[in-house]
Amino acid sequence: MVRTLRKGRRRGKDARTAARQNGKLKVGIDIPSPDEIRAIIAAASDGDSDGRRPLLLTAIFTGLRASELRGLRWSDIDFKRSALHVRQRADRYGKIGSPKSKAGERTVPLPPMLVNVLRAWKLACPKGELDLAFPSNRGGVEKLSNIVESGLIPIGVAAGVVTRTGKAKYSGLHTLRHFYASWCINLKKDGGLELPLKLVSARLGHASIQMTADRYGHLFPSTDDGSELAAAEKTLWGSASRKSERRRAYQVTHERRLRDHNHRAAGTRGQ
């Protein structure tokens, strides 16, 4: 069963990689849509004992990398200020180390609902020397495969976020990170945060703004729609026309004054 799931994940990953190579990340294909995320949140159990719900909610509303989620400590979560600090990560072998880059060390704000979920989960969370927020049952670093195969995939299926064959549509935690990026970018009227590129890059912990722009730049709403374009054109054209009219009026006045001067000069010489 586990082997089958892993093969399915590899095939899904290969398909998404091919899609990215052939074009940009697309909502509903590479990025869960807001409706899909709402379904996943609703399907996650409120009283789970293994921490899958708080982990998935944290992934959705903070955009942390899988390694950063697995290395997150309770001491890195500031409940009073509603924020978490990314200071370490756990690699694929479970080894704790520094974030991927200097920019990876960052502070991410937490929405009120997530703060409440994490407060409740802290009481039930397995204790361990590493002080991890999402540990294994024994308090150590949890394997990514366990999180995906016992959390993301079954919850996705329960939410009805599936492919035509009934399999989980999204089988990697990075898809939740993609959603967070899109949520940061989307307009407020569409339920997003409408953050500027520089702040989105900082929230994601990217090493450069260019990296964020290359990956998510196409998700930023276009502001050059027809009405705004027409208004801008009118302003620019009107300004240019007024300047042209003023230049023409000045030229006509100058020419009239010059002719008058020449006439007076010619009259004086005739006398």
Secondary structure, DSSP 8 states (H G I E B T S, - for coil): -HHHHHHHHHHHHHHHHHHHHHS---BTTTB--HHHHHHHHHHS-TT-SSSHHHHHHHHHHH---HHHHHH-BGGGEETTTTEEEE--EE-TTS-EE--SSGGGSEEEE--HHHHHHHHHHHHHS---TT-BSSB-TTSSB--HHHHIIIIIHHHHHHTT-B-TTSSBS--STHHHHHHHHHHHHS-GGGTS----HHHHHHHHT-S-HHHHHHHHGGGS-----HHHHHHHHHHHHHHHHHHHHHHHHHHHHHHHHHHHHHHHHHHHHH-
